[in-house]
Amino acid sequence: MTANHSADPSAATATIRHVEIGCRNLARSQEFYTGLLGFNEIARDSGVRWLDAGPARIKLVEIGEGDLGGWAPDDLQCGMRHVGMKVGDVDAQAARLREAGVEFTTPPKDAHGNVRITFFTDPDGTPLEFVEGAVRHDEVHSPELAAEDVAAHDNRPRDAGPVFDHIAVTAPDLQEALDFYGRTLGAKVIGKLVRSDDPRGFVITNLRLGGAVLELFTFRRETTPSPWSAGQSRLGLRAVGLGVAEAPAAVGAMTAAGAGAVLRPGPEPLLIDPHGLPLTITTR
């Protein structure tokens, strides 16, 4: 797909507004995200619940029977990988969820970047992460944004529950992804984590889009395509909602920069980025 940057890039300046998550049973998922994680319901439609998760929202959509749509627990697979949330104490929060029967895929551990992390799933298998600490990047691109993360960590109470922090995505090419998310969407690079111990050549580039972070995974090793396709009865991670000032102009700028054609027209159009990530464009 060839990018054409002739459209006005500023038209697509965006924030991460929400992440859409598909579920079999809306009441069960709402209890998980509100009762266990502590997010508050702020709006509802038929089969939909909107939850306030801090810097961004969670949109729960009742799908009924379905599956994860080909999502695999391999970060070489392009597309959405997980939703990350900051907490005051990873071990305490993990213990609380484990007592409630939540399944953990990775127990609490120290991780590269001076953080402590753990991974678990919601009732339908959506991959979720708790993160404790401010990320210490190997390469800092924005000292100001990195300092904001440190200040937020210093001010976060030890017993603080989860708040939305990031959506992790894998892309096949770092520079192409930076061109799209930086030049077109206005994302600011905070810094990079270079996993020199990883034989796959793993690099994590953190980009700020509004109050939340796009955690961009890239590798020297060849990646596999995103399994996402339109019309799936897909549970788990379904789309990233981007907030813009004016949807038609933003869609025009994104398609000129290499995004796919609009798959769902209307007031909140759906399209995919150049690497298969589904994006819902909203002015809400």
Backbone as CSV, one residue per row, in Angstrom:
resi,resn,N_x,N_y,N_z,CA_x,CA_y,CA_z,C_x,C_y,C_z
1,MET,0.850,-1.189,0.000,0.000,0.000,0.000,0.889,1.242,0.000
2,THR,0.724,2.116,-0.944,1.570,3.295,-1.084,0.922,4.496,-0.434
3,ALA,1.692,5.173,0.412,1.161,6.346,1.097,1.270,7.567,0.211
4,ASN,0.291,8.429,0.315,0.281,9.712,-0.374,0.015,10.782,0.667
5,HIS,1.029,11.576,0.989,0.924,12.533,2.082,0.472,13.910,1.611
6,SER,-0.230,13.991,0.493,-0.636,15.292,-0.019,-1.767,15.909,0.788
7,ALA,-2.582,15.066,1.480,-3.662,15.610,2.305,-3.078,16.306,3.522
8,ASP,-3.874,17.183,4.129,-3.432,17.937,5.297,-3.301,16.999,6.485
9,PRO,-2.062,16.710,6.966,-1.905,15.769,8.062,-2.545,16.262,9.347
10,SER,-2.578,17.572,9.571,-3.123,18.091,10.822,-4.600,17.760,10.974
11,ALA,-5.268,17.432,9.877,-6.694,17.096,9.938,-6.939,15.821,10.725
12,ALA,-5.908,14.974,10.855,-6.081,13.682,11.518,-5.459,13.650,12.908
13,THR,-5.031,14.777,13.453,-4.477,14.786,14.803,-5.465,14.117,15.751
14,ALA,-4.990,13.092,16.465,-5.918,12.200,17.162,-5.495,11.942,18.597
15,THR,-6.471,11.475,19.373,-6.234,10.950,20.709,-6.807,9.542,20.773
16,ILE,-6.249,8.705,21.634,-6.859,7.405,21.883,-8.066,7.648,22.774
17,ARG,-9.257,7.429,22.214,-10.481,7.725,22.943,-11.037,6.487,23.649
18,HIS,-10.951,5.322,22.974,-11.466,4.110,23.616,-10.889,2.867,22.951
19,VAL,-11.078,1.744,23.616,-10.808,0.428,23.043,-12.104,-0.364,23.088
20,GLU,-12.460,-0.969,21.952,-13.686,-1.763,21.872,-13.374,-3.222,22.157
21,ILE,-14.123,-3.804,23.091,-13.920,-5.187,23.518,-15.222,-5.956,23.348
22,GLY,-15.152,-7.066,22.628,-16.319,-7.902,22.418,-16.478,-8.928,23.525
23,CYS,-17.730,-9.204,23.918,-17.980,-10.149,25.001,-19.182,-11.031,24.682
24,ARG,-19.216,-12.208,25.302,-20.351,-13.114,25.126,-21.555,-12.652,25.939
25,ASN,-21.294,-12.264,27.182,-22.353,-11.906,28.117,-22.052,-10.528,28.686
26,LEU,-22.864,-9.544,28.324,-22.581,-8.161,28.698,-22.596,-7.966,30.206
27,ALA,-23.562,-8.570,30.895,-23.646,-8.401,32.347,-22.409,-8.966,33.039
28,ARG,-21.932,-10.121,32.577,-20.740,-10.728,33.171,-19.513,-9.853,32.950
29,SER,-19.347,-9.343,31.736,-18.191,-8.495,31.451,-18.276,-7.168,32.190
30,GLN,-19.473,-6.619,32.288,-19.627,-5.369,33.025,-19.241,-5.562,34.488
31,GLU,-19.622,-6.680,35.081,-19.248,-6.956,36.464,-17.735,-7.083,36.598
32,PHE,-17.091,-7.699,35.609,-15.630,-7.831,35.646,-14.962,-6.460,35.603
33,TYR,-15.365,-5.635,34.646,-14.670,-4.359,34.443,-15.070,-3.295,35.464
34,THR,-16.288,-3.358,35.975,-16.700,-2.380,36.991,-16.470,-2.926,38.399
35,GLY,-16.913,-4.153,38.652,-16.795,-4.713,39.987,-15.374,-5.047,40.387
36,LEU,-14.608,-5.678,39.481,-13.243,-6.083,39.805,-12.214,-5.006,39.477
37,LEU,-12.313,-4.412,38.297,-11.313,-3.418,37.898,-11.665,-2.016,38.366
38,GLY,-12.928,-1.770,38.697,-13.300,-0.493,39.290,-13.629,0.620,38.326
39,PHE,-13.836,0.305,37.044,-14.212,1.341,36.085,-15.699,1.669,36.244
40,ASN,-16.069,2.891,35.925,-17.442,3.348,36.104,-18.187,3.397,34.778
41,GLU,-19.431,2.924,34.780,-20.267,3.047,33.592,-20.661,4.508,33.404
42,ILE,-20.505,5.006,32.174,-20.849,6.399,31.895,-21.928,6.533,30.832
43,ALA,-22.186,5.472,30.082,-23.239,5.525,29.056,-23.567,4.104,28.633
44,ARG,-24.766,3.954,28.054,-25.164,2.635,27.558,-26.083,2.767,26.359
45,ASP,-25.979,1.795,25.468,-26.892,1.603,24.353,-27.293,0.136,24.372
46,SER,-28.139,-0.256,23.457,-28.529,-1.654,23.378,-27.313,-2.525,23.065
47,GLY,-26.970,-3.413,23.975,-25.837,-4.303,23.772,-24.485,-3.657,23.936
48,VAL,-24.433,-2.433,24.451,-23.172,-1.692,24.574,-23.113,-1.017,25.946
49,ARG,-21.935,-1.056,26.569,-21.681,-0.300,27.787,-20.386,0.481,27.610
50,TRP,-20.436,1.762,27.980,-19.254,2.617,27.949,-18.747,2.788,29.375
51,LEU,-17.451,2.524,29.577,-16.857,2.598,30.900,-15.732,3.618,30.915
52,ASP,-15.689,4.422,31.967,-14.618,5.398,32.158,-13.441,4.689,32.804
53,ALA,-12.308,4.626,32.076,-11.115,3.954,32.587,-9.980,4.931,32.851
54,GLY,-10.295,6.224,32.938,-9.269,7.233,33.185,-8.936,7.981,31.915
55,PRO,-7.717,7.835,31.389,-7.339,8.557,30.167,-8.095,8.123,28.915
56,ALA,-8.720,6.966,28.947,-9.502,6.473,27.804,-10.673,5.655,28.325
57,ARG,-11.537,5.244,27.421,-12.732,4.496,27.788,-12.649,3.057,27.285
58,ILE,-13.432,2.210,27.918,-13.638,0.849,27.446,-15.050,0.770,26.878
59,LYS,-15.175,0.290,25.655,-16.483,0.069,25.043,-16.736,-1.432,25.000
60,LEU,-17.653,-1.903,25.837,-18.029,-3.311,25.842,-19.175,-3.531,24.864
61,VAL,-19.010,-4.495,23.976,-20.024,-4.805,22.970,-20.397,-6.276,23.092
62,GLU,-21.684,-6.550,23.291,-22.128,-7.936,23.416,-22.216,-8.574,22.030
63,ILE,-21.419,-9.617,21.830,-21.338,-10.310,20.547,-22.136,-11.606,20.572
64,GLY,-22.270,-12.211,21.741,-22.836,-13.550,21.829,-21.749,-14.571,21.565
65,GLU,-22.080,-15.627,20.856,-21.073,-16.647,20.573,-20.078,-16.134,19.539
66,GLY,-18.827,-16.446,19.769,-17.760,-16.037,18.868,-16.437,-16.520,19.412
67,ASP,-15.346,-16.044,18.839,-14.019,-16.394,19.329,-13.120,-15.180,19.186
68,LEU,-11.837,-15.356,19.435,-10.899,-14.241,19.391,-10.477,-13.880,17.974
69,GLY,-11.118,-14.465,16.979,-10.910,-14.055,15.598,-9.520,-14.300,15.058
70,GLY,-8.871,-15.375,15.532,-7.539,-15.693,15.046,-6.416,-15.076,15.849
71,TRP,-6.752,-14.270,16.883,-5.701,-13.694,17.730,-4.892,-14.819,18.353
72,ALA,-3.556,-14.694,18.313,-2.665,-15.706,18.873,-1.737,-15.058,19.896
73,PRO,-1.339,-15.801,20.931,-0.445,-15.253,21.957,1.000,-15.192,21.481
74,ASP,1.217,-14.518,20.382,2.541,-14.380,19.771,2.656,-12.952,19.278
75,ASP,3.534,-12.169,19.897,3.622,-10.751,19.560,4.196,-10.490,18.175
76,LEU,4.632,-11.536,17.460,5.002,-11.361,16.059,3.768,-11.214,15.168
77,GLN,2.602,-11.496,15.708,1.353,-11.312,14.968,0.960,-9.837,15.012
78,CYS,0.786,-9.232,13.845,0.445,-7.808,13.780,-0.972,-7.558,14.286
79,GLY,-1.205,-6.314,14.653,-2.502,-5.921,15.179,-2.455,-5.705,16.671
80,MET,-3.634,-5.692,17.298,-3.740,-5.431,18.735,-3.214,-6.612,19.538
81,ARG,-2.415,-6.299,20.574,-1.812,-7.342,21.393,-2.422,-7.410,22.791
82,HIS,-2.600,-6.272,23.448,-3.210,-6.259,24.778,-3.561,-4.834,25.168
83,VAL,-4.357,-4.709,26.233,-4.634,-3.421,26.869,-3.864,-3.378,28.180
84,GLY,-3.115,-2.289,28.395,-2.320,-2.139,29.608,-2.900,-1.092,30.532
85,MET,-2.848,-1.383,31.834,-3.357,-0.473,32.856,-2.302,-0.261,33.927
86,LYS,-2.178,0.969,34.408,-1.266,1.278,35.502,-1.974,1.023,36.833
87,VAL,-1.217,0.496,37.802,-1.716,0.270,39.156,-0.641,0.705,40.150
88,GLY,-1.047,0.841,41.411,-0.084,1.222,42.435,0.805,0.077,42.863
89,ASP,0.259,-1.138,42.902,0.990,-2.310,43.391,0.533,-3.523,42.580
90,VAL,1.361,-3.972,41.661,1.003,-5.091,40.789,0.689,-6.347,41.591
91,ASP,1.532,-6.669,42.566,1.349,-7.918,43.302,0.046,-7.919,44.094
92,ALA,-0.264,-6.808,44.733,-1.501,-6.728,45.512,-2.727,-6.808,44.610
93,GLN,-2.684,-6.121,43.474,-3.824,-6.154,42.559,-3.983,-7.538,41.938
94,ALA,-2.862,-8.186,41.627,-2.933,-9.534,41.066,-3.511,-10.511,42.083
95,ALA,-3.102,-10.386,43.342,-3.625,-11.271,44.384,-5.130,-11.085,44.544
96,ARG,-5.578,-9.852,44.478,-7.008,-9.559,44.609,-7.800,-10.220,43.480
97,LEU,-7.299,-10.106,42.252,-7.999,-10.707,41.118,-7.915,-12.228,41.145
98,ARG,-6.773,-12.749,41.578,-6.620,-14.210,41.622,-7.610,-14.823,42.615
99,GLU,-7.834,-14.140,43.724,-8.815,-14.619,44.701,-10.220,-14.663,44.104
100,ALA,-10.472,-13.800,43.120,-11.782,-13.773,42.459,-11.866,-14.762,41.304
101,GLY,-10.807,-15.544,41.087,-10.833,-16.573,40.060,-10.343,-16.145,38.696
102,VAL,-9.701,-14.979,38.602,-9.201,-14.505,37.316,-7.998,-15.338,36.887
103,GLU,-7.941,-15.663,35.602,-6.847,-16.468,35.060,-5.685,-15.572,34.652
104,PHE,-4.486,-15.892,35.157,-3.276,-15.141,34.820,-2.429,-15.942,33.841
105,THR,-1.961,-15.259,32.803,-1.095,-15.901,31.819,0.379,-15.664,32.126
106,THR,0.687,-14.572,32.827,2.050,-14.276,33.272,1.975,-13.744,34.696
107,PRO,2.590,-14.425,35.668,2.548,-13.929,37.041,3.356,-12.641,37.177
108,PRO,3.161,-11.899,38.268,3.919,-10.656,38.450,5.423,-10.883,38.342
109,LYS,6.073,-9.996,37.594,7.523,-10.108,37.417,8.093,-8.736,37.095
110,ASP,9.384,-8.562,37.381,10.088,-7.353,36.962,10.379,-7.456,35.473
111,ALA,10.271,-6.321,34.781,10.440,-6.321,33.328,11.389,-5.217,32.900
112,HIS,11.901,-5.355,31.696,12.780,-4.353,31.103,12.090,-2.989,31.104
113,GLY,12.818,-1.966,31.524,12.241,-0.630,31.599,11.911,-0.198,33.011
114,ASN,12.380,-0.982,34.015,12.198,-0.611,35.421,10.732,-0.623,35.845
115,VAL,9.964,-1.576,35.309,8.561,-1.713,35.687,8.311,-3.140,36.167
116,ARG,7.183,-3.319,36.843,6.732,-4.645,37.252,5.389,-4.889,36.573
117,ILE,5.231,-6.066,35.998,4.062,-6.320,35.151,3.447,-7.677,35.459
118,THR,2.208,-7.843,35.029,1.547,-9.139,35.039,0.481,-9.135,33.951
119,PHE,0.195,-10.317,33.399,-0.808,-10.445,32.340,-1.906,-11.411,32.775
120,PHE,-3.135,-11.083,32.393,-4.289,-11.909,32.721,-5.333,-11.721,31.629
121,THR,-6.462,-12.401,31.757,-7.510,-12.292,30.740,-8.852,-11.981,31.393
122,ASP,-9.720,-11.355,30.599,-11.089,-11.130,31.059,-11.899,-12.413,30.815
123,PRO,-13.188,-12.455,31.140,-13.947,-13.708,31.009,-14.006,-14.292,29.600
124,ASP,-13.722,-13.483,28.580,-13.776,-13.970,27.202,-12.399,-14.128,26.576
125,GLY,-11.342,-13.989,27.382,-9.997,-14.194,26.879,-9.278,-12.956,26.399
126,THR,-9.842,-11.772,26.608,-9.171,-10.534,26.209,-7.880,-10.368,26.996
127,PRO,-6.728,-10.186,26.333,-5.457,-10.057,27.044,-5.303,-8.680,27.683
128,LEU,-5.028,-8.675,28.991,-4.911,-7.450,29.771,-3.618,-7.479,30.575
129,GLU,-3.102,-6.287,30.883,-1.842,-6.167,31.609,-1.976,-5.135,32.720
130,PHE,-1.378,-5.423,33.880,-1.150,-4.436,34.927,0.321,-4.039,34.882
131,VAL,0.584,-2.748,35.048,1.947,-2.220,35.056,2.127,-1.360,36.298
132,GLU,3.224,-1.568,36.997,3.588,-0.738,38.147,4.916,-0.045,37.847
133,GLY,4.948,1.272,38.011,6.181,2.015,37.820,6.163,2.895,36.585
134,ALA,7.131,3.796,36.531,7.325,4.657,35.364,8.350,4.005,34.450
135,VAL,8.051,3.956,33.163,8.948,3.304,32.208,10.263,4.078,32.106
136,ARG,11.372,3.361,32.260,12.702,3.947,32.060,13.181,3.521,30.673
137,HIS,13.057,4.429,29.700,13.380,4.097,28.317,14.890,4.012,28.098
138,ASP,15.291,3.135,27.185,16.697,3.078,26.777,17.055,4.282,25.919
139,GLU,16.099,4.741,25.120,16.269,5.947,24.309,15.102,6.876,24.613
140,VAL,15.381,8.026,25.185,14.328,8.990,25.500,14.233,9.997,24.367
141,HIS,13.047,10.132,23.790,12.827,11.091,22.709,12.138,12.353,23.198
142,SER,11.344,12.239,24.251,10.664,13.398,24.825,10.871,13.393,26.333
143,PRO,11.876,14.124,26.825,12.090,14.186,28.275,10.867,14.701,29.021
144,GLU,10.111,15.611,28.392,8.932,16.178,29.058,7.872,15.100,29.292
145,LEU,7.574,14.302,28.265,6.567,13.256,28.421,7.055,12.153,29.360
146,ALA,8.340,11.830,29.300,8.888,10.839,30.223,8.783,11.333,31.662
147,ALA,9.022,12.629,31.875,8.913,13.202,33.219,7.475,13.170,33.716
148,GLU,6.513,13.342,32.805,5.103,13.254,33.201,4.775,11.859,33.729
149,ASP,5.333,10.837,33.105,5.098,9.465,33.553,5.684,9.247,34.942
150,VAL,6.875,9.792,35.176,7.508,9.681,36.497,6.665,10.385,37.550
151,ALA,6.188,11.591,37.230,5.370,12.346,38.183,4.072,11.608,38.494
152,ALA,3.453,11.022,37.460,2.216,10.271,37.683,2.462,9.076,38.595
153,HIS,3.597,8.403,38.396,3.937,7.273,39.263,4.172,7.736,40.694
154,ASP,4.907,8.827,40.861,5.209,9.329,42.205,3.940,9.736,42.950
155,ASN,2.941,10.211,42.214,1.700,10.676,42.837,0.640,9.586,42.964
156,ARG,0.926,8.399,42.425,-0.065,7.319,42.461,0.007,6.600,43.808
157,PRO,-1.082,6.553,44.562,-1.061,5.844,45.849,-0.727,4.367,45.662
158,ARG,-0.113,3.793,46.683,0.279,2.396,46.605,-0.924,1.479,46.405
159,ASP,-2.068,1.864,46.959,-3.259,1.023,46.843,-4.142,1.406,45.658
160,ALA,-3.619,2.218,44.736,-4.420,2.678,43.593,-4.807,1.514,42.692
161,GLY,-6.072,1.500,42.298,-6.557,0.500,41.360,-6.196,0.866,39.932
162,PRO,-6.609,0.049,38.974,-6.183,0.232,37.582,-6.790,1.444,36.893
163,VAL,-5.979,2.071,36.043,-6.429,3.097,35.103,-5.822,2.760,33.744
164,PHE,-6.538,3.112,32.692,-6.062,2.840,31.331,-4.710,3.512,31.119
165,ASP,-3.773,2.761,30.543,-2.459,3.317,30.224,-2.153,3.218,28.736
166,HIS,-2.289,2.007,28.152,-1.867,1.854,26.757,-2.608,0.728,26.056
167,ILE,-2.551,0.794,24.743,-2.929,-0.315,23.882,-1.666,-0.737,23.138
168,ALA,-1.330,-2.016,23.218,-0.133,-2.526,22.547,-0.505,-3.068,21.175
169,VAL,0.296,-2.720,20.168,0.064,-3.190,18.804,1.400,-3.573,18.174
170,THR,1.363,-4.549,17.292,2.543,-4.942,16.525,2.400,-4.457,15.095
171,ALA,3.484,-3.909,14.559,3.535,-3.465,13.166,4.765,-4.084,12.505
172,PRO,4.730,-4.306,11.188,5.851,-4.964,10.518,7.054,-4.068,10.283
173,ASP,6.853,-2.747,10.289,7.944,-1.829,9.969,7.858,-0.604,10.869
174,LEU,8.926,-0.344,11.620,8.907,0.746,12.592,8.761,2.100,11.928
175,GLN,9.546,2.375,10.901,9.504,3.705,10.304,8.160,3.982,9.642
176,GLU,7.598,2.988,8.969,6.287,3.188,8.352,5.222,3.467,9.409
177,ALA,5.301,2.757,10.525,4.336,2.986,11.601,4.519,4.373,12.206
178,LEU,5.768,4.802,12.385,6.016,6.139,12.927,5.535,7.217,11.964
179,ASP,5.699,6.989,10.666,5.195,7.953,9.683,3.682,8.109,9.815
180,PHE,2.980,6.979,9.947,1.517,7.044,10.016,1.055,7.647,11.335
181,TYR,1.560,7.130,12.438,1.058,7.581,13.739,1.654,8.909,14.179
182,GLY,2.875,9.182,13.762,3.484,10.454,14.119,3.119,11.564,13.160
183,ARG,3.458,11.390,11.875,3.223,12.450,10.896,1.736,12.688,10.650
184,THR,0.961,11.611,10.584,-0.452,11.756,10.223,-1.351,11.980,11.431
185,LEU,-1.153,11.204,12.495,-2.047,11.286,13.648,-1.526,12.190,14.758
186,GLY,-0.298,12.672,14.624,0.232,13.604,15.614,0.742,12.970,16.884
187,ALA,1.021,11.663,16.870,1.555,10.997,18.057,2.956,11.516,18.372
188,LYS,3.257,11.613,19.654,4.570,12.052,20.115,5.332,10.853,20.675
189,VAL,6.541,10.643,20.172,7.351,9.528,20.657,7.915,9.882,22.029
190,ILE,7.592,9.047,23.019,8.148,9.241,24.359,9.551,8.664,24.415
191,GLY,9.704,7.441,23.944,11.006,6.796,23.964,10.914,5.361,23.489
192,LYS,12.064,4.684,23.518,12.148,3.303,23.039,12.783,2.410,24.095
193,LEU,12.290,1.182,24.141,12.901,0.108,24.909,13.493,-0.878,23.913
194,VAL,14.793,-1.082,23.974,15.486,-1.952,23.028,15.841,-3.246,23.744
195,ARG,15.201,-4.324,23.349,15.408,-5.611,24.003,16.574,-6.336,23.340
196,SER,17.780,-5.959,23.715,18.972,-6.545,23.104,19.120,-8.024,23.451
197,ASP,18.422,-8.482,24.492,18.482,-9.886,24.886,17.512,-10.758,24.104
198,ASP,16.678,-10.147,23.291,15.643,-10.881,22.562,16.145,-11.206,21.155
199,PRO,16.254,-12.491,20.796,16.779,-12.855,19.469,15.892,-12.391,18.316
200,ARG,14.652,-11.993,18.616,13.757,-11.504,17.563,14.041,-10.050,17.195
201,GLY,14.950,-9.390,17.931,15.212,-7.977,17.666,14.046,-7.105,18.075
202,PHE,13.565,-7.297,19.286,12.344,-6.676,19.793,12.609,-5.239,20.239
203,VAL,11.833,-4.301,19.688,11.889,-2.892,20.099,10.473,-2.438,20.439
204,ILE,10.328,-1.788,21.596,9.055,-1.194,22.000,9.197,0.317,21.900
205,THR,8.345,0.940,21.110,8.340,2.395,20.965,7.034,2.913,21.544
206,ASN,7.138,3.749,22.565,5.947,4.294,23.213,5.615,5.660,22.637
207,LEU,4.369,5.796,22.151,3.906,7.042,21.546,2.689,7.552,22.312
208,ARG,2.667,8.842,22.587,1.533,9.447,23.278,0.530,9.971,22.260
209,LEU,-0.720,9.539,22.419,-1.837,10.037,21.612,-2.892,10.532,22.594
210,GLY,-2.883,11.822,22.888,-3.756,12.356,23.920,-3.235,11.967,25.284
211,GLY,-4.114,11.431,26.139,-3.704,11.057,27.480,-3.272,9.621,27.614
212,ALA,-3.312,8.853,26.537,-2.961,7.433,26.576,-1.792,7.153,25.636
213,VAL,-1.290,5.922,25.719,-0.075,5.537,25.006,-0.381,4.423,24.006
214,LEU,0.216,4.547,22.827,0.263,3.454,21.863,1.616,2.780,22.053
215,GLU,1.599,1.533,22.522,2.824,0.773,22.750,3.094,-0.032,21.478
216,LEU,4.038,0.436,20.700,4.279,-0.113,19.370,5.384,-1.159,19.420
217,PHE,5.056,-2.391,19.033,6.008,-3.489,18.978,6.510,-3.645,17.546
218,THR,7.826,-3.710,17.386,8.422,-4.047,16.092,9.582,-5.005,16.327
219,PHE,9.934,-5.748,15.270,10.929,-6.805,15.375,11.807,-6.824,14.130
220,ARG,13.026,-7.333,14.287,13.849,-7.604,13.106,13.339,-8.849,12.393
221,ARG,12.803,-9.779,13.151,12.258,-11.000,12.564,10.954,-10.678,11.833
222,GLU,10.634,-11.470,10.824,9.419,-11.240,10.043,8.172,-11.447,10.893
223,THR,7.232,-10.550,10.754,5.967,-10.660,11.478,4.928,-11.395,10.631
224,THR,3.810,-11.754,11.270,2.687,-12.359,10.555,1.553,-11.343,10.470
225,PRO,0.706,-11.429,9.440,-0.339,-10.420,9.260,-1.377,-10.444,10.379
226,SER,-2.026,-9.315,10.561,-3.147,-9.238,11.489,-4.277,-10.146,11.005
227,PRO,-4.909,-10.909,11.914,-6.006,-11.790,11.506,-7.352,-11.076,11.431
228,TRP,-7.379,-9.789,11.761,-8.653,-9.071,11.820,-9.291,-8.997,10.435
229,SER,-10.611,-9.163,10.392,-11.357,-8.945,9.158,-12.731,-8.401,9.508
230,ALA,-13.302,-7.638,8.606,-14.605,-7.022,8.847,-15.692,-8.088,8.917
231,GLY,-16.680,-7.843,9.762,-17.825,-8.723,9.836,-17.666,-9.917,10.748
232,GLN,-16.517,-10.045,11.429,-16.324,-11.160,12.342,-17.179,-10.996,13.598
233,SER,-17.657,-12.127,14.132,-18.240,-12.128,15.481,-17.079,-12.285,16.455
234,ARG,-16.311,-11.223,16.577,-15.024,-11.297,17.256,-15.149,-10.882,18.716
235,LEU,-14.713,-11.781,19.601,-14.592,-11.452,21.009,-13.238,-10.804,21.255
236,GLY,-13.074,-10.210,22.433,-11.792,-9.626,22.789,-11.562,-8.299,22.109
237,LEU,-10.322,-8.056,21.704,-9.926,-6.763,21.149,-10.495,-6.595,19.748
238,ARG,-11.351,-5.582,19.569,-12.054,-5.409,18.300,-11.600,-4.177,17.521
239,ALA,-11.337,-3.059,18.194,-10.952,-1.830,17.493,-10.430,-0.815,18.495
240,VAL,-9.638,0.110,17.981,-9.173,1.265,18.755,-9.964,2.480,18.297
241,GLY,-10.550,3.194,19.230,-11.295,4.402,18.909,-10.408,5.623,18.986
242,LEU,-10.305,6.353,17.887,-9.495,7.572,17.839,-10.404,8.786,17.820
243,GLY,-10.171,9.711,18.727,-10.926,10.949,18.760,-10.268,12.003,17.888
244,VAL,-11.049,12.632,17.029,-10.552,13.672,16.127,-11.517,14.845,16.162
245,ALA,-11.085,15.969,15.619,-11.944,17.150,15.597,-13.025,17.045,14.530
246,GLU,-12.672,16.432,13.385,-13.617,16.393,12.256,-13.383,15.107,11.465
247,ALA,-14.348,14.187,11.518,-14.137,12.836,11.007,-13.835,12.764,9.512
248,PRO,-14.600,13.419,8.616,-14.304,13.270,7.183,-12.892,13.718,6.807
249,ALA,-12.452,14.838,7.363,-11.101,15.309,7.055,-10.049,14.351,7.595
250,ALA,-10.296,13.799,8.795,-9.349,12.852,9.378,-9.259,11.587,8.543
251,VAL,-10.403,11.074,8.107,-10.407,9.872,7.271,-9.663,10.134,5.967
252,GLY,-9.868,11.305,5.374,-9.161,11.644,4.146,-7.659,11.666,4.336
253,ALA,-7.207,12.251,5.444,-5.771,12.306,5.712,-5.203,10.916,5.964
254,MET,-5.957,10.079,6.674,-5.468,8.736,6.974,-5.383,7.871,5.726
255,THR,-6.403,7.924,4.878,-6.354,7.120,3.654,-5.254,7.618,2.726
256,ALA,-5.027,8.926,2.690,-3.924,9.455,1.884,-2.576,8.987,2.412
257,ALA,-2.512,8.681,3.716,-1.263,8.235,4.334,-1.117,6.719,4.336
258,GLY,-2.022,6.007,3.668,-1.851,4.571,3.514,-2.860,3.701,4.213
259,ALA,-3.824,4.293,4.939,-4.863,3.477,5.569,-5.776,2.882,4.504
260,GLY,-6.484,1.821,4.872,-7.388,1.185,3.936,-8.662,1.980,3.737
261,ALA,-9.487,1.511,2.821,-10.762,2.171,2.545,-11.686,2.064,3.749
262,VAL,-12.634,2.973,3.828,-13.607,2.948,4.915,-14.452,1.681,4.805
263,LEU,-14.488,0.903,5.883,-15.233,-0.351,5.898,-16.634,-0.176,6.450
264,ARG,-16.812,0.855,7.259,-18.131,1.151,7.810,-18.324,2.659,7.799
265,PRO,-19.105,3.187,6.866,-19.319,4.633,6.810,-20.266,5.082,7.919
266,GLY,-20.472,6.393,7.984,-21.376,6.930,8.991,-20.674,7.929,9.877
267,PRO,-21.321,8.321,10.968,-20.739,9.336,11.851,-19.474,8.864,12.558
268,GLU,-19.303,7.532,12.708,-18.090,6.985,13.320,-17.517,5.927,12.377
269,PRO,-16.842,6.365,11.311,-16.351,5.424,10.301,-15.289,4.484,10.858
270,LEU,-15.211,3.309,10.256,-14.221,2.298,10.605,-13.319,2.075,9.408
271,LEU,-12.006,2.108,9.647,-11.030,1.776,8.620,-9.860,1.085,9.282
272,ILE,-8.941,0.572,8.498,-7.772,-0.088,9.071,-6.528,0.713,8.728
273,ASP,-5.560,0.691,9.653,-4.308,1.391,9.395,-3.509,0.605,8.352
274,PRO,-2.347,1.091,7.922,-1.605,0.398,6.860,-1.164,-1.018,7.217
275,HIS,-1.277,-1.395,8.508,-0.788,-2.700,8.938,-1.895,-3.589,9.494
276,GLY,-3.159,-3.212,9.243,-4.264,-4.083,9.618,-4.909,-3.802,10.953
277,LEU,-4.572,-2.677,11.601,-5.176,-2.333,12.884,-6.493,-1.602,12.653
278,PRO,-7.624,-2.122,13.173,-8.914,-1.456,12.973,-9.041,-0.199,13.828
279,LEU,-9.442,0.892,13.189,-9.567,2.192,13.849,-10.981,2.724,13.653
280,THR,-11.645,3.045,14.743,-12.931,3.723,14.686,-12.689,5.207,14.916
281,ILE,-13.183,6.040,14.026,-12.947,7.481,14.101,-14.176,8.145,14.712
282,THR,-13.968,8.881,15.796,-15.084,9.473,16.514,-14.779,10.916,16.896
283,THR,-15.826,11.706,16.996,-15.687,13.079,17.496,-16.268,13.202,18.895
284,ARG,-16.702,12.060,19.482,-17.283,12.092,20.830,-16.202,12.239,21.880
